[in-house]
């Protein structure tokens, strides 16, 4: 068996793994990155053309240091490589002054922004209707939180850039390599891939939907993989949903049981993307897309046609407390952070 020894091994090269690989390579570490496909690929959660980003996180102010550091790293990447990785369209979060439960996400976001001095504006329902005539499902009880310096990230270019930059710093990247087992002994982590084996002083597990399979018990029981699907539709007028006229949107709709719909401005192909949590990802795309349009889009958005331009399927991994890469995608917390979260396995970091 061919065995190689190294300082760090990063298993999984999606958003978290690619960032970790690059930051370790920048620090001069001898590091190898491993992925069972060729990233960026559509088999995990780090694809789909756009992810909302913001500074005030309604999930809890404890995430704020991660958000701020990730924004710093994003800016460093853009300046260093002269690329645009984020569309600063602003982020708008709309909710009701009379939420259906005690967990008022918009109010929690406002509180976080006020406590930490994050630039923002608050819009009444009347102001929202004036500024965004695209939103036809607003009620008089709705209000909005707008963060002008936020917007959405482009996940595939960010993943590609960091992998390429890490390779330029002498990181080794192994693709189309499925990790079959990970074990620890005498201060080394052994990673088996068929006839190829790596011994690393430290391992970072960023394998997403495959983390439970790779780590085994108890993670194979604790981690639950879910499928979520986004749909893209053609707008009637090209400029109406352009990033200059329409922000990244999270809307907890009063007229739809306060279910959140996430919407992105037009992409390069002219489509507008929508995500509603809990949609049956395995159902027929055309049939489900039609249902989504009639129930979730037509009553709430002006100027969107029922023409489906595309659909992306993403896989999110949940822990028993409900935290998942889905909520991470909403805020992009820690995706570009150089400090991975400490896991519970010695010598191994689980992301």
N, C-alpha and C positions, 0 to 999 in steps of 0.2 A: 504494500500500500504506500502511495506517495504522500508523505507528511511534510508540512511546512510549518515553521514557528514564526510568530509575529506578536507585536505588542497588543494590537486591538483588532477585533473582528466585528463588523457591523452586518447583521443579518437582516435583510430587507432594505431596499433602497427607494422607498417612497419618500414622502415629504420629510418625515422624521429621520429616516436612515440616511438620506442624501445629505441633509444638513449636518448630521453628526459626522459623517465621513469627511465632509469638507472642513469642518472645524477642527477635527483631529489632525487632518493633513496639514492644515495651517500651522498647527502647533509643533509640527515636525515629527509626529508619531508615525511609526511603521504600522500602517493600517490596511486592511483588506475589506472591501465591501462585497456582499454576496446577495444575489437575487435570483429567484427561480424563474423569472422572466427577463425581458430586456426593458428596463425602466427608461422613461415613464411608460407605463402600460395600463390598460383598462381593467385590470383584474383585482385591484385593491380599492383604496379610497382617495388616492392622490391624483385624480384626473377629473375631467369634466369641464375644463376650460375656465372655471371661475369659482372662487370661494370668498365669502364675505369676510372682511376684516374690520376691526374697530378697536378703540382704545378702552372705552368704558364697557366693562363686561358685566352683564346682568347676572351671570352665573355666580359671581362673587368677586370682591375686590382682591382676594388672595391671589387671583390669576394676573393681576395688573403688572407686577414686575416681569412676568414672562412675556406679556403682550408688549411692554415697552422695549424689552431687550430684542424681541423678534422684529419689531419695527426698525430698531437700530441696525440689525444685521441685514434686513431687507434693503435699507438705504445704502449700506456699505456695498452690497452686491451690485446695486444699480450704478453707483458711482464708479466702482472698480472696473466693471465690465461694460459700462456705457450702454445699458439696456433698460427697458421699461418692464418691470415685473408686476406693477400694481397700477390699476386704473383708479385715480383719486377722484372718483365721481361723488364722493360723500356717501355716508351710510344713513339711511332713514329707518327708524324702528317705530312702528305705529301700534298702538294699543288703545284700550278703552279705559276711561276714568272709573268704570264700573266693571272690573274684571270678574270672570266667572269663578275664580278661586282666590285664595290668599296669596298665591305666588304671582305677584304683579311684575312681570319681567321688565316692562318699560320703566316702571317706577324704580325698580332696583338699578337699572342702567342710569337713570337720572341721578339717583343718590350717589352712585359711584363717581359719576362725572363731577358732581358738585363737591364731593369730599376731596377729590384729587386734582382739581383744577384743570379738567379736560375741556377743551373748547367745544361748545355745543350750542344749539338753539332749540327752543321748544315751540312747537306750532300747535295752535288750536285747530279744531276741526275745520273751521271756516278758512283758516290760513292754508291748511293742507289742500282743501278743495281748490283754492285760488292758485296755489303754486303747482299742484299736480293734478290737472284735469284728467290724467290717465286713470286716476283712482276713482271709480264711480260707485264703489260699495262702501264709502265712508258713512258713518253715522254721526249725529251731533255730539255723541259722547266720546268720540275718538280724539286722540291727540298724538303728536309725534315728537320724537327725539331725533335731532339731526346732528351728525358729526361730520363737519365739512372736510376734515383731513383724512378721512377713512375712505373706504370703497371696496374694491375686490381685488384679489390676487389671481395670478395666472399660474396654476399649480404645475402644469407640465413643463413650461420653460424654467421655472425655479428648480425643479428636480433635475432637469437636464443640465442646467448651468452648474449646479453644485457638484454633480458627479464628474463632469468634464474638468472643472477647476481642481477637484481633488486629484484626478489623474495627472494633471499637469504638475501637481506637487508630489508626485511619485506614489500616490495611493494605488493599490491594485484593485481592480474591479472584476469580479467573476459573475457573469450572467448566464441564464439558462442552467443554473445549478440549484437543485432542490436539496435543502439541508435535511438529512434523514435523522440525525440525532445530535444532541448536545449533552455533554457530561463534564463533570469537574473532578479533578484529582490532583493533589499535591501542588495547588496554586495555579494550575493550568485549566483552561477550558478547551475541551476537545470537540471539534465540529466535524461531523462525518458527512461526506457527500459521495456515496458510492466508493470508488477506489481512490478518492482524493480526500485527504484529511488535513485539517488545520489545528494547530495548538496555539492558543492565544492567552496572553496574560489577563486580558479583559475581553468580554463580549457584550455587545449592545444588541438586544433583541428588539427589532422594530419591524416585525414580520406581519403585523396586522392580523388578517383573517387566518394566517397560518401559525400564529404565536402559540395557541394551545396545543396544536399538533406537534410543534417543535419542542416545546418545554415539557409536555407530558403532565402528569399529575402534580399538583391539583389544578393547574391552569387549564387543562382540557375540559374541566368541569366548570371552572369559574368564568371563563370567557365565552361569550355568546356572539356569534356572527349573524348580522342582519343584512338584508339587501334593501337598498333604497334606489329609486329611479327618478331622474329629472327628465323633463320634457321641454323641448324648444319649439316655439311657434313663430310664424311669420307675422310681423306687424303690418297694418294697413299703410301707414306712413313711415317712411324711413327715419325721419328726424325725431319722431315723437318719443321714442324710447332710446335715443342716443345718450351716451354717458353724460354729455353736456346738458341734457334736459331731464334726465331721469337717474336717480341714485341707485345704489345697491339697497334692496328693500327687504326688511323683515316685518311682516304685517300679521299681527294677532287679530284676526277679523271678527268683529262683533257679530256680523251676519253669518258666520260659519262656525258657531260654537267656540270662538276664540282660537281656532286652529291657526297655526302659523303657516304662511306661505312665504317662501324666500324667492325673490325675483332679481334677476341681473339685467343690466342694460344690454343693448344689442351687441352681439359679438361680431367678428369680422365677416361672418357669413350672413349678417343681417337678422339673425334670429334672436328672440328674447327667451331666456330660460326660466323655468319655474320648478320649484321643489316643494312638495307637500309631504310631510312625514306620514308614514303609515300606509302608503299606497302599495298594493300587491305588485311586487316587482316581477313575479313570475308570469303574470297574466299577459295576454296578447297586447303588444305595444300599441297597435292602432286602436283597438277597442278601449284599452285603458286610457290612452291619450284623449280619445273622444269624450270619455266620461270625465276626465280631469278638466277638459275645456268647458264642458257644459256646467259642471258643478262648482269648480274652483276658480275659473278664469273669466268666463263670459259675464257673470254677475258683478265682478269686481274691477275688471280692467277694460278700459275703453281703447278701441283701435287694435285689438289682437284678433287675427283670423284663426280659424280652426285648422289651418294647414300645419301639420307637424313637420318640422325641419329635421329633428333628430331627437335621440333619447340616449341618456347615459345611465349605466347601472353601476352603482358603487357598493362596496362591502364595508360595513362598519362593525367594529368589535366592541361589545359592551362588557363592563365589569358588573358585579352584582349590585353595586350602588347606583347603577344607571349611567355612569360616566362613560362616554364613548368618543370615538373619533368623529362622530356626527356633531357633538357639541364642540369638539375641537375645530371642526371645519367651520362652524359658525363664527368662531372668534379667531381661529388660526393660532390659538394660544400655544406657544412652545414649539410650533412646527419648525421655526427657524432659529430656535434657541440653541446656544452652544452648551447648555447645561442640561443633559437628559435627566429625567426623574429617576431617583434611586429606587431600584426594585427590591424585592425581598430575597433574591437569590444571590448568595455570595459570589463575587467576581463577575456577576452578570447584571446588566442594566436592562430592565424591561420597559419598553416604551409602547 
